[in-house]
């Protein structure tokens, strides 16, 4: 399966699911470098009102570094940017 994006059917379905239901907290395990699915999740959460958070985990240090810089560009307000954990 290719990367999940905001343009493919699965990415669109993920966004609709987040917006339809009372999903406000997401734990993303294996975020890779913060592109693609992370962007889908962040965009969908950003459209919701109230408190929300996206927690992304990545075990590979190089990918984690890129993930940190990608999170800085997410469409969430800075107070809701989420937590990055380096394992």
PDB file of N, CA, C and O in Angstrom, chain B, residues numbered from 101:
ATOM      1  N   UNK B 101       0.839  -1.178   0.000  1.00  0.00           N
ATOM      2  CA  UNK B 101       0.000   0.000   0.000  1.00  0.00           C
ATOM      3  C   UNK B 101       0.886   1.244   0.000  1.00  0.00           C
ATOM      4  O   UNK B 101       1.886   1.312   0.715  1.00  0.00           O
ATOM      5  N   UNK B 102       0.512   2.194  -0.789  1.00  0.00           N
ATOM      6  CA  UNK B 102       1.256   3.455  -0.853  1.00  0.00           C
ATOM      7  C   UNK B 102       0.974   4.284   0.396  1.00  0.00           C
ATOM      8  O   UNK B 102       0.122   3.931   1.212  1.00  0.00           O
ATOM      9  N   UNK B 103       1.687   5.370   0.530  1.00  0.00           N
ATOM     10  CA  UNK B 103       1.450   6.278   1.655  1.00  0.00           C
ATOM     11  C   UNK B 103       0.007   6.783   1.626  1.00  0.00           C
ATOM     12  O   UNK B 103      -0.597   6.923   0.562  1.00  0.00           O
ATOM     13  N   UNK B 104      -0.521   7.049   2.795  1.00  0.00           N
ATOM     14  CA  UNK B 104      -1.878   7.582   2.929  1.00  0.00           C
ATOM     15  C   UNK B 104      -1.799   9.095   2.797  1.00  0.00           C
ATOM     16  O   UNK B 104      -1.050   9.744   3.528  1.00  0.00           O
ATOM     17  N   UNK B 105      -2.562   9.658   1.877  1.00  0.00           N
ATOM     18  CA  UNK B 105      -2.544  11.102   1.644  1.00  0.00           C
ATOM     19  C   UNK B 105      -3.957  11.668   1.729  1.00  0.00           C
ATOM     20  O   UNK B 105      -4.935  10.928   1.834  1.00  0.00           O
ATOM     21  N   UNK B 106      -4.041  12.985   1.684  1.00  0.00           N
ATOM     22  CA  UNK B 106      -5.338  13.658   1.703  1.00  0.00           C
ATOM     23  C   UNK B 106      -6.083  13.481   0.389  1.00  0.00           C
ATOM     24  O   UNK B 106      -7.267  13.805   0.299  1.00  0.00           O
ATOM     25  N   UNK B 107      -5.397  12.966  -0.635  1.00  0.00           N
ATOM     26  CA  UNK B 107      -6.031  12.796  -1.935  1.00  0.00           C
ATOM     27  C   UNK B 107      -6.529  11.373  -2.195  1.00  0.00           C
ATOM     28  O   UNK B 107      -7.389  11.178  -3.054  1.00  0.00           O
ATOM     29  N   UNK B 108      -6.011  10.377  -1.474  1.00  0.00           N
ATOM     30  CA  UNK B 108      -6.453   9.006  -1.764  1.00  0.00           C
ATOM     31  C   UNK B 108      -7.703   8.656  -0.956  1.00  0.00           C
ATOM     32  O   UNK B 108      -8.036   9.331   0.018  1.00  0.00           O
ATOM     33  N   UNK B 109      -8.389   7.591  -1.376  1.00  0.00           N
ATOM     34  CA  UNK B 109      -9.662   7.205  -0.766  1.00  0.00           C
ATOM     35  C   UNK B 109      -9.541   6.933   0.728  1.00  0.00           C
ATOM     36  O   UNK B 109     -10.415   7.330   1.499  1.00  0.00           O
ATOM     37  N   UNK B 110      -8.466   6.260   1.149  1.00  0.00           N
ATOM     38  CA  UNK B 110      -8.312   5.923   2.562  1.00  0.00           C
ATOM     39  C   UNK B 110      -8.076   7.177   3.399  1.00  0.00           C
ATOM     40  O   UNK B 110      -8.638   7.317   4.486  1.00  0.00           O
ATOM     41  N   UNK B 111      -7.254   8.079   2.900  1.00  0.00           N
ATOM     42  CA  UNK B 111      -7.001   9.327   3.613  1.00  0.00           C
ATOM     43  C   UNK B 111      -8.262  10.167   3.745  1.00  0.00           C
ATOM     44  O   UNK B 111      -8.511  10.754   4.798  1.00  0.00           O
ATOM     45  N   UNK B 112      -9.058  10.227   2.687  1.00  0.00           N
ATOM     46  CA  UNK B 112     -10.328  10.955   2.734  1.00  0.00           C
ATOM     47  C   UNK B 112     -11.250  10.317   3.765  1.00  0.00           C
ATOM     48  O   UNK B 112     -11.903  11.023   4.534  1.00  0.00           O
ATOM     49  N   UNK B 113     -11.308   8.980   3.788  1.00  0.00           N
ATOM     50  CA  UNK B 113     -12.160   8.263   4.746  1.00  0.00           C
ATOM     51  C   UNK B 113     -11.694   8.513   6.188  1.00  0.00           C
ATOM     52  O   UNK B 113     -12.520   8.673   7.086  1.00  0.00           O
ATOM     53  N   UNK B 114     -10.384   8.545   6.408  1.00  0.00           N
ATOM     54  CA  UNK B 114      -9.862   8.832   7.749  1.00  0.00           C
ATOM     55  C   UNK B 114     -10.322  10.211   8.220  1.00  0.00           C
ATOM     56  O   UNK B 114     -10.793  10.365   9.346  1.00  0.00           O
ATOM     57  N   UNK B 115     -10.183  11.196   7.360  1.00  0.00           N
ATOM     58  CA  UNK B 115     -10.594  12.558   7.698  1.00  0.00           C
ATOM     59  C   UNK B 115     -12.081  12.639   8.001  1.00  0.00           C
ATOM     60  O   UNK B 115     -12.483  13.299   8.959  1.00  0.00           O
ATOM     61  N   UNK B 116     -12.897  11.978   7.199  1.00  0.00           N
ATOM     62  CA  UNK B 116     -14.346  11.989   7.423  1.00  0.00           C
ATOM     63  C   UNK B 116     -14.700  11.317   8.745  1.00  0.00           C
ATOM     64  O   UNK B 116     -15.577  11.792   9.467  1.00  0.00           O
ATOM     65  N   UNK B 117     -14.036  10.232   9.062  1.00  0.00           N
ATOM     66  CA  UNK B 117     -14.286   9.507  10.304  1.00  0.00           C
ATOM     67  C   UNK B 117     -13.957  10.386  11.512  1.00  0.00           C
ATOM     68  O   UNK B 117     -14.733  10.448  12.466  1.00  0.00           O
ATOM     69  N   UNK B 118     -12.822  11.056  11.472  1.00  0.00           N
ATOM     70  CA  UNK B 118     -12.417  11.938  12.571  1.00  0.00           C
ATOM     71  C   UNK B 118     -13.420  13.071  12.744  1.00  0.00           C
ATOM     72  O   UNK B 118     -13.770  13.432  13.867  1.00  0.00           O
ATOM     73  N   UNK B 119     -13.877  13.625  11.634  1.00  0.00           N
ATOM     74  CA  UNK B 119     -14.811  14.747  11.712  1.00  0.00           C
ATOM     75  C   UNK B 119     -16.221  14.320  12.100  1.00  0.00           C
ATOM     76  O   UNK B 119     -16.943  15.093  12.730  1.00  0.00           O
ATOM     77  N   UNK B 120     -16.620  13.129  11.744  1.00  0.00           N
ATOM     78  CA  UNK B 120     -17.976  12.653  12.022  1.00  0.00           C
ATOM     79  C   UNK B 120     -18.173  12.272  13.492  1.00  0.00           C
ATOM     80  O   UNK B 120     -19.238  12.504  14.064  1.00  0.00           O
ATOM     81  N   UNK B 121     -17.148  11.691  14.090  1.00  0.00           N
ATOM     82  CA  UNK B 121     -17.261  11.188  15.452  1.00  0.00           C
ATOM     83  C   UNK B 121     -16.512  12.090  16.432  1.00  0.00           C
ATOM     84  O   UNK B 121     -15.774  12.987  16.024  1.00  0.00           O
ATOM     85  N   UNK B 122     -16.706  11.846  17.700  1.00  0.00           N
ATOM     86  CA  UNK B 122     -16.117  12.690  18.751  1.00  0.00           C
ATOM     87  C   UNK B 122     -14.657  12.323  19.021  1.00  0.00           C
ATOM     88  O   UNK B 122     -14.254  12.123  20.166  1.00  0.00           O
ATOM     89  N   UNK B 123     -13.890  12.240  17.962  1.00  0.00           N
ATOM     90  CA  UNK B 123     -12.465  11.910  18.083  1.00  0.00           C
ATOM     91  C   UNK B 123     -11.699  13.209  18.300  1.00  0.00           C
ATOM     92  O   UNK B 123     -11.742  14.110  17.462  1.00  0.00           O
ATOM     93  N   UNK B 124     -11.003  13.303  19.421  1.00  0.00           N
ATOM     94  CA  UNK B 124     -10.233  14.510  19.735  1.00  0.00           C
ATOM     95  C   UNK B 124      -8.793  14.210  20.107  1.00  0.00           C
ATOM     96  O   UNK B 124      -7.955  15.109  20.165  1.00  0.00           O
ATOM     97  N   UNK B 125      -8.513  12.936  20.359  1.00  0.00           N
ATOM     98  CA  UNK B 125      -7.150  12.531  20.715  1.00  0.00           C
ATOM     99  C   UNK B 125      -6.752  11.368  19.822  1.00  0.00           C
ATOM    100  O   UNK B 125      -7.476  10.379  19.702  1.00  0.00           O
ATOM    101  N   UNK B 126      -5.591  11.505  19.199  1.00  0.00           N
ATOM    102  CA  UNK B 126      -5.098  10.461  18.295  1.00  0.00           C
ATOM    103  C   UNK B 126      -3.678  10.094  18.700  1.00  0.00           C
ATOM    104  O   UNK B 126      -2.835  10.965  18.915  1.00  0.00           O
ATOM    105  N   UNK B 127      -3.431   8.812  18.799  1.00  0.00           N
ATOM    106  CA  UNK B 127      -2.089   8.277  19.010  1.00  0.00           C
ATOM    107  C   UNK B 127      -1.672   7.606  17.709  1.00  0.00           C
ATOM    108  O   UNK B 127      -2.255   6.601  17.303  1.00  0.00           O
ATOM    109  N   UNK B 128      -0.671   8.165  17.067  1.00  0.00           N
ATOM    110  CA  UNK B 128      -0.159   7.629  15.802  1.00  0.00           C
ATOM    111  C   UNK B 128       1.135   6.874  16.107  1.00  0.00           C
ATOM    112  O   UNK B 128       2.124   7.467  16.539  1.00  0.00           O
ATOM    113  N   UNK B 129       1.116   5.590  15.881  1.00  0.00           N
ATOM    114  CA  UNK B 129       2.287   4.752  16.150  1.00  0.00           C
ATOM    115  C   UNK B 129       2.960   4.430  14.825  1.00  0.00           C
ATOM    116  O   UNK B 129       2.337   3.882  13.916  1.00  0.00           O
ATOM    117  N   UNK B 130       4.235   4.776  14.724  1.00  0.00           N
ATOM    118  CA  UNK B 130       4.960   4.578  13.473  1.00  0.00           C
ATOM    119  C   UNK B 130       4.660   5.715  12.509  1.00  0.00           C
ATOM    120  O   UNK B 130       4.175   5.488  11.401  1.00  0.00           O
ATOM    121  N   UNK B 131       4.948   6.926  12.930  1.00  0.00           N
ATOM    122  CA  UNK B 131       4.618   8.123  12.160  1.00  0.00           C
ATOM    123  C   UNK B 131       5.558   8.354  10.979  1.00  0.00           C
ATOM    124  O   UNK B 131       5.304   9.221  10.143  1.00  0.00           O
ATOM    125  N   UNK B 132       6.640   7.586  10.908  1.00  0.00           N
ATOM    126  CA  UNK B 132       7.664   7.730   9.874  1.00  0.00           C
ATOM    127  C   UNK B 132       8.253   9.129   9.978  1.00  0.00           C
ATOM    128  O   UNK B 132       8.928   9.413  10.968  1.00  0.00           O
ATOM    129  N   UNK B 133       8.038  10.012   9.020  1.00  0.00           N
ATOM    130  CA  UNK B 133       8.683  11.326   9.067  1.00  0.00           C
ATOM    131  C   UNK B 133       7.695  12.490   9.158  1.00  0.00           C
ATOM    132  O   UNK B 133       8.085  13.647   9.003  1.00  0.00           O
ATOM    133  N   UNK B 134       6.432  12.193   9.406  1.00  0.00           N
ATOM    134  CA  UNK B 134       5.451  13.252   9.587  1.00  0.00           C
ATOM    135  C   UNK B 134       4.730  13.686   8.332  1.00  0.00           C
ATOM    136  O   UNK B 134       3.852  14.547   8.398  1.00  0.00           O
ATOM    137  N   UNK B 135       5.068  13.127   7.207  1.00  0.00           N
ATOM    138  CA  UNK B 135       4.357  13.406   5.964  1.00  0.00           C
ATOM    139  C   UNK B 135       3.131  12.510   5.887  1.00  0.00           C
ATOM    140  O   UNK B 135       2.893  11.668   6.754  1.00  0.00           O
ATOM    141  N   UNK B 136       2.392  12.706   4.867  1.00  0.00           N
ATOM    142  CA  UNK B 136       1.288  11.837   4.477  1.00  0.00           C
ATOM    143  C   UNK B 136       0.239  11.631   5.556  1.00  0.00           C
ATOM    144  O   UNK B 136      -0.523  12.560   5.822  1.00  0.00           O
ATOM    145  N   UNK B 137       0.155  10.467   6.194  1.00  0.00           N
ATOM    146  CA  UNK B 137      -0.947  10.189   7.133  1.00  0.00           C
ATOM    147  C   UNK B 137      -0.953  11.148   8.315  1.00  0.00           C
ATOM    148  O   UNK B 137      -2.024  11.510   8.803  1.00  0.00           O
ATOM    149  N   UNK B 138       0.204  11.561   8.781  1.00  0.00           N
ATOM    150  CA  UNK B 138       0.259  12.529   9.886  1.00  0.00           C
ATOM    151  C   UNK B 138      -0.437  13.821   9.478  1.00  0.00           C
ATOM    152  O   UNK B 138      -1.165  14.418  10.271  1.00  0.00           O
ATOM    153  N   UNK B 139      -0.213  14.247   8.248  1.00  0.00           N
ATOM    154  CA  UNK B 139      -0.852  15.462   7.745  1.00  0.00           C
ATOM    155  C   UNK B 139      -2.368  15.292   7.656  1.00  0.00           C
ATOM    156  O   UNK B 139      -3.114  16.224   7.958  1.00  0.00           O
ATOM    157  N   UNK B 140      -2.827  14.111   7.244  1.00  0.00           N
ATOM    158  CA  UNK B 140      -4.268  13.825   7.165  1.00  0.00           C
ATOM    159  C   UNK B 140      -4.897  13.938   8.557  1.00  0.00           C
ATOM    160  O   UNK B 140      -5.930  14.583   8.735  1.00  0.00           O
ATOM    161  N   UNK B 141      -4.259  13.304   9.531  1.00  0.00           N
ATOM    162  CA  UNK B 141      -4.775  13.322  10.903  1.00  0.00           C
ATOM    163  C   UNK B 141      -4.794  14.743  11.461  1.00  0.00           C
ATOM    164  O   UNK B 141      -5.790  15.163  12.051  1.00  0.00           O
ATOM    165  N   UNK B 142      -3.708  15.481  11.280  1.00  0.00           N
ATOM    166  CA  UNK B 142      -3.602  16.840  11.812  1.00  0.00           C
ATOM    167  C   UNK B 142      -4.639  17.767  11.185  1.00  0.00           C
ATOM    168  O   UNK B 142      -5.260  18.573  11.879  1.00  0.00           O
ATOM    169  N   UNK B 143      -4.821  17.652   9.889  1.00  0.00           N
ATOM    170  CA  UNK B 143      -5.795  18.518   9.199  1.00  0.00           C
ATOM    171  C   UNK B 143      -7.203  18.247   9.714  1.00  0.00           C
ATOM    172  O   UNK B 143      -7.959  19.184   9.973  1.00  0.00           O
ATOM    173  N   UNK B 144      -7.559  16.987   9.864  1.00  0.00           N
ATOM    174  CA  UNK B 144      -8.896  16.638  10.349  1.00  0.00           C
ATOM    175  C   UNK B 144      -9.097  17.131  11.783  1.00  0.00           C
ATOM    176  O   UNK B 144     -10.160  17.658  12.112  1.00  0.00           O
ATOM    177  N   UNK B 145      -8.095  16.966  12.629  1.00  0.00           N
ATOM    178  CA  UNK B 145      -8.204  17.448  14.012  1.00  0.00           C
ATOM    179  C   UNK B 145      -8.292  18.970  14.068  1.00  0.00           C
ATOM    180  O   UNK B 145      -9.021  19.520  14.893  1.00  0.00           O
ATOM    181  N   UNK B 146      -7.569  19.636  13.213  1.00  0.00           N
ATOM    182  CA  UNK B 146      -7.545  21.104  13.218  1.00  0.00           C
ATOM    183  C   UNK B 146      -8.924  21.678  12.916  1.00  0.00           C
ATOM    184  O   UNK B 146      -9.243  22.786  13.347  1.00  0.00           O
ATOM    185  N   UNK B 147      -9.735  20.940  12.187  1.00  0.00           N
ATOM    186  CA  UNK B 147     -11.071  21.408  11.821  1.00  0.00           C
ATOM    187  C   UNK B 147     -12.072  21.274  12.963  1.00  0.00           C
ATOM    188  O   UNK B 147     -13.170  21.824  12.886  1.00  0.00           O
ATOM    189  N   UNK B 148     -11.711  20.552  14.020  1.00  0.00           N
ATOM    190  CA  UNK B 148     -12.615  20.344  15.154  1.00  0.00           C
ATOM    191  C   UNK B 148     -12.478  21.476  16.157  1.00  0.00           C
ATOM    192  O   UNK B 148     -11.409  22.069  16.300  1.00  0.00           O
ATOM    193  N   UNK B 149     -13.565  21.766  16.845  1.00  0.00           N
ATOM    194  CA  UNK B 149     -13.530  22.784  17.902  1.00  0.00           C
ATOM    195  C   UNK B 149     -13.105  22.130  19.200  1.00  0.00           C
ATOM    196  O   UNK B 149     -13.227  20.916  19.367  1.00  0.00           O
ATOM    197  N   UNK B 150     -12.608  22.937  20.112  1.00  0.00           N
ATOM    198  CA  UNK B 150     -12.242  22.438  21.422  1.00  0.00           C
ATOM    199  C   UNK B 150     -10.831  21.876  21.475  1.00  0.00           C
ATOM    200  O   UNK B 150     -10.050  21.989  20.530  1.00  0.00           O
ATOM    201  N   UNK B 151     -10.539  21.273  22.607  1.00  0.00           N
ATOM    202  CA  UNK B 151      -9.210  20.724  22.849  1.00  0.00           C
ATOM    203  C   UNK B 151      -9.003  19.447  22.047  1.00  0.00           C
ATOM    204  O   UNK B 151      -9.898  18.607  21.954  1.00  0.00           O
ATOM    205  N   UNK B 152      -7.833  19.313  21.478  1.00  0.00           N
ATOM    206  CA  UNK B 152      -7.484  18.119  20.704  1.00  0.00           C
ATOM    207  C   UNK B 152      -5.986  17.902  20.749  1.00  0.00           C
ATOM    208  O   UNK B 152      -5.222  18.833  21.007  1.00  0.00           O
ATOM    209  N   UNK B 153      -5.566  16.669  20.498  1.00  0.00           N
ATOM    210  CA  UNK B 153      -4.128  16.404  20.493  1.00  0.00           C
ATOM    211  C   UNK B 153      -3.801  15.263  19.550  1.00  0.00           C
ATOM    212  O   UNK B 153      -4.589  14.339  19.348  1.00  0.00           O
ATOM    213  N   UNK B 154      -2.626  15.360  18.988  1.00  0.00           N
ATOM    214  CA  UNK B 154      -2.075  14.325  18.122  1.00  0.00           C
ATOM    215  C   UNK B 154      -0.726  13.941  18.709  1.00  0.00           C
ATOM    216  O   UNK B 154       0.178  14.773  18.791  1.00  0.00           O
ATOM    217  N   UNK B 155      -0.590  12.702  19.111  1.00  0.00           N
ATOM    218  CA  UNK B 155       0.663  12.193  19.664  1.00  0.00           C
ATOM    219  C   UNK B 155       1.251  11.257  18.619  1.00  0.00           C
ATOM    220  O   UNK B 155       0.611  10.279  18.233  1.00  0.00           O
ATOM    221  N   UNK B 156       2.439  11.542  18.166  1.00  0.00           N
ATOM    222  CA  UNK B 156       3.090  10.729  17.140  1.00  0.00           C
ATOM    223  C   UNK B 156       4.329  10.055  17.708  1.00  0.00           C
ATOM    224  O   UNK B 156       5.178  10.707  18.316  1.00  0.00           O
ATOM    225  N   UNK B 157       4.424   8.772  17.510  1.00  0.00           N
ATOM    226  CA  UNK B 157       5.574   7.996  17.977  1.00  0.00           C
ATOM    227  C   UNK B 157       6.367   7.472  16.791  1.00  0.00           C
ATOM    228  O   UNK B 157       5.789   7.020  15.802  1.00  0.00           O
ATOM    229  N   UNK B 158       7.680   7.533  16.888  1.00  0.00           N
ATOM    230  CA  UNK B 158       8.558   6.987  15.848  1.00  0.00           C
ATOM    231  C   UNK B 158       9.849   6.549  16.509  1.00  0.00           C
ATOM    232  O   UNK B 158      10.466   7.323  17.240  1.00  0.00           O
ATOM    233  N   UNK B 159      10.263   5.318  16.260  1.00  0.00           N
ATOM    234  CA  UNK B 159      11.457   4.789  16.925  1.00  0.00           C
ATOM    235  C   UNK B 159      12.769   5.101  16.210  1.00  0.00           C
ATOM    236  O   UNK B 159      13.811   5.136  16.864  1.00  0.00           O
ATOM    237  N   UNK B 160      12.763   5.325  14.924  1.00  0.00           N
ATOM    238  CA  UNK B 160      13.986   5.603  14.168  1.00  0.00           C
ATOM    239  C   UNK B 160      14.393   7.057  14.366  1.00  0.00           C
ATOM    240  O   UNK B 160      13.610   7.962  14.075  1.00  0.00           O
ATOM    241  N   UNK B 161      15.600   7.291  14.854  1.00  0.00           N
ATOM    242  CA  UNK B 161      16.016   8.647  15.228  1.00  0.00           C
ATOM    243  C   UNK B 161      16.004   9.631  14.054  1.00  0.00           C
ATOM    244  O   UNK B 161      15.585  10.776  14.226  1.00  0.00           O
ATOM    245  N   UNK B 162      16.443   9.222  12.891  1.00  0.00           N
ATOM    246  CA  UNK B 162      16.454  10.134  11.743  1.00  0.00           C
ATOM    247  C   UNK B 162      15.037  10.514  11.330  1.00  0.00           C
ATOM    248  O   UNK B 162      14.759  11.677  11.041  1.00  0.00           O
ATOM    249  N   UNK B 163      14.151   9.538  11.303  1.00  0.00           N
ATOM    250  CA  UNK B 163      12.757   9.821  10.976  1.00  0.00           C
ATOM    251  C   UNK B 163      12.132  10.709  12.042  1.00  0.00           C
ATOM    252  O   UNK B 163      11.337  11.597  11.735  1.00  0.00           O
ATOM    253  N   UNK B 164      12.499  10.461  13.306  1.00  0.00           N
ATOM    254  CA  UNK B 164      11.959  11.244  14.403  1.00  0.00           C
ATOM    255  C   UNK B 164      12.366  12.713  14.279  1.00  0.00           C
ATOM    256  O   UNK B 164      11.553  13.602  14.534  1.00  0.00           O
ATOM    257  N   UNK B 165      13.612  12.976  13.892  1.00  0.00           N
ATOM    258  CA  UNK B 165      14.070  14.357  13.709  1.00  0.00           C
ATOM    259  C   UNK B 165      13.231  15.064  12.656  1.00  0.00           C
ATOM    260  O   UNK B 165      12.817  16.208  12.846  1.00  0.00           O
ATOM    261  N   UNK B 166      12.981  14.378  11.541  1.00  0.00           N
ATOM    262  CA  UNK B 166      12.172  14.981  10.482  1.00  0.00           C
ATOM    263  C   UNK B 166      10.734  15.148  10.951  1.00  0.00           C
ATOM    264  O   UNK B 166      10.082  16.139  10.622  1.00  0.00           O
ATOM    265  N   UNK B 167      10.244  14.194  11.708  1.00  0.00           N
ATOM    266  CA  UNK B 167       8.890  14.279  12.258  1.00  0.00           C
ATOM    267  C   UNK B 167       8.737  15.547  13.096  1.00  0.00           C
ATOM    268  O   UNK B 167       7.719  16.234  13.007  1.00  0.00           O
ATOM    269  N   UNK B 168       9.746  15.856  13.908  1.00  0.00           N
ATOM    270  CA  UNK B 168       9.703  17.070  14.730  1.00  0.00           C
ATOM    271  C   UNK B 168       9.571  18.324  13.894  1.00  0.00           C
ATOM    272  O   UNK B 168       8.800  19.218  14.242  1.00  0.00           O
ATOM    273  N   UNK B 169      10.309  18.408  12.796  1.00  0.00           N
ATOM    274  CA  UNK B 169      10.211  19.599  11.948  1.00  0.00           C
ATOM    275  C   UNK B 169       8.888  19.630  11.194  1.00  0.00           C
ATOM    276  O   UNK B 169       8.355  20.707  10.927  1.00  0.00           O
ATOM    277  N   UNK B 170       8.355  18.471  10.851  1.00  0.00           N
ATOM    278  CA  UNK B 170       7.060  18.417  10.175  1.00  0.00           C
ATOM    279  C   UNK B 170       5.946  18.860  11.126  1.00  0.00           C
ATOM    280  O   UNK B 170       5.027  19.569  10.715  1.00  0.00           O
ATOM    281  N   UNK B 171       6.022  18.448  12.386  1.00  0.00           N
ATOM    282  CA  UNK B 171       4.991  18.822  13.346  1.00  0.00           C
ATOM    283  C   UNK B 171       4.911  20.333  13.499  1.00  0.00           C
ATOM    284  O   UNK B 171       3.839  20.864  13.788  1.00  0.00           O
ATOM    285  N   UNK B 172       6.011  21.029  13.313  1.00  0.00           N
ATOM    286  CA  UNK B 172       6.008  22.486  13.419  1.00  0.00           C
ATOM    287  C   UNK B 172       5.137  23.116  12.337  1.00  0.00           C
ATOM    288  O   UNK B 172       4.682  24.250  12.486  1.00  0.00           O
ATOM    289  N   UNK B 173       4.903  22.383  11.244  1.00  0.00           N
ATOM    290  CA  UNK B 173       4.115  22.922  10.126  1.00  0.00           C
ATOM    291  C   UNK B 173       2.667  22.433  10.120  1.00  0.00           C
ATOM    292  O   UNK B 173       1.912  22.763   9.206  1.00  0.00           O
ATOM    293  N   UNK B 174       2.275  21.666  11.109  1.00  0.00           N
ATOM    294  CA  UNK B 174       0.922  21.113  11.118  1.00  0.00           C
ATOM    295  C   UNK B 174      -0.131  22.194  11.295  1.00  0.00           C
ATOM    296  O   UNK B 174       0.130  23.224  11.916  1.00  0.00           O
ATOM    297  N   UNK B 175      -1.316  21.965  10.754  1.00  0.00           N
ATOM    298  CA  UNK B 175      -2.371  22.980  10.823  1.00  0.00           C
ATOM    299  C   UNK B 175      -3.117  22.998  12.152  1.00  0.00           C
ATOM    300  O   UNK B 175      -4.306  23.315  12.184  1.00  0.00           O
ATOM    301  N   UNK B 176      -2.447  22.666  13.237  1.00  0.00           N
ATOM    302  CA  UNK B 176      -3.033  22.755  14.565  1.00  0.00           C
ATOM    303  C   UNK B 176      -2.515  24.010  15.239  1.00  0.00           C
ATOM    304  O   UNK B 176      -1.393  24.437  14.966  1.00  0.00           O
ATOM    305  N   UNK B 177      -3.307  24.607  16.112  1.00  0.00           N
ATOM    306  CA  UNK B 177      -2.821  25.745  16.883  1.00  0.00           C
ATOM    307  C   UNK B 177      -1.650  25.289  17.749  1.00  0.00           C
ATOM    308  O   UNK B 177      -1.668  24.155  18.229  1.00  0.00           O
ATOM    309  N   UNK B 178      -0.641  26.118  17.968  1.00  0.00           N
ATOM    310  CA  UNK B 178       0.539  25.691  18.730  1.00  0.00           C
ATOM    311  C   UNK B 178       0.221  25.060  20.076  1.00  0.00           C
ATOM    312  O   UNK B 178       0.929  24.147  20.502  1.00  0.00           O
ATOM    313  N   UNK B 179      -0.828  25.522  20.763  1.00  0.00           N
ATOM    314  CA  UNK B 179      -1.155  24.939  22.058  1.00  0.00           C
ATOM    315  C   UNK B 179      -1.706  23.524  21.930  1.00  0.00           C
ATOM    316  O   UNK B 179      -1.824  22.805  22.922  1.00  0.00           O
ATOM    317  N   UNK B 180      -2.037  23.136  20.726  1.00  0.00           N
ATOM    318  CA  UNK B 180      -2.600  21.805  20.494  1.00  0.00           C
ATOM    319  C   UNK B 180      -1.714  20.987  19.549  1.00  0.00           C
ATOM    320  O   UNK B 180      -2.195  20.051  18.909  1.00  0.00           O
ATOM    321  N   UNK B 181      -0.432  21.329  19.457  1.00  0.00           N
ATOM    322  CA  UNK B 181       0.435  20.710  18.470  1.00  0.00           C
ATOM    323  C   UNK B 181       0.733  19.254  18.762  1.00  0.00           C
ATOM    324  O   UNK B 181       1.171  18.537  17.862  1.00  0.00           O
ATOM    325  N   UNK B 182       0.519  18.793  19.965  1.00  0.00           N
ATOM    326  CA  UNK B 182       0.767  17.397  20.295  1.00  0.00           C
ATOM    327  C   UNK B 182       2.110  17.210  20.966  1.00  0.00           C
ATOM    328  O   UNK B 182       2.804  18.172  21.294  1.00  0.00           O
ATOM    329  N   UNK B 183       2.457  15.965  21.161  1.00  0.00           N
ATOM    330  CA  UNK B 183       3.671  15.596  21.872  1.00  0.00           C
ATOM    331  C   UNK B 183       4.508  14.696  20.976  1.00  0.00           C
ATOM    332  O   UNK B 183       3.971  13.800  20.324  1.00  0.00           O
ATOM    333  N   UNK B 184       5.791  14.919  20.937  1.00  0.00           N
ATOM    334  CA  UNK B 184       6.699  14.049  20.198  1.00  0.00           C
ATOM    335  C   UNK B 184       7.558  13.288  21.186  1.00  0.00           C
ATOM    336  O   UNK B 184       8.138  13.881  22.096  1.00  0.00           O
ATOM    337  N   UNK B 185       7.643  12.000  21.016  1.00  0.00           N
ATOM    338  CA  UNK B 185       8.441  11.173  21.913  1.00  0.00           C
ATOM    339  C   UNK B 185       9.515  10.444  21.113  1.00  0.00           C
ATOM    340  O   UNK B 185       9.193   9.768  20.136  1.00  0.00           O
ATOM    341  N   UNK B 186      10.757  10.562  21.497  1.00  0.00           N
ATOM    342  CA  UNK B 186      11.837   9.820  20.858  1.00  0.00           C
ATOM    343  C   UNK B 186      12.131   8.572  21.672  1.00  0.00           C
ATOM    344  O   UNK B 186      12.419   8.655  22.866  1.00  0.00           O
ATOM    345  N   UNK B 187      12.060   7.448  21.043  1.00  0.00           N
ATOM    346  CA  UNK B 187      12.316   6.197  21.762  1.00  0.00           C
ATOM    347  C   UNK B 187      13.738   5.749  21.550  1.00  0.00           C
ATOM    348  O   UNK B 187      14.144   4.713  22.076  1.00  0.00           O
TER     349      UNK B 187
END
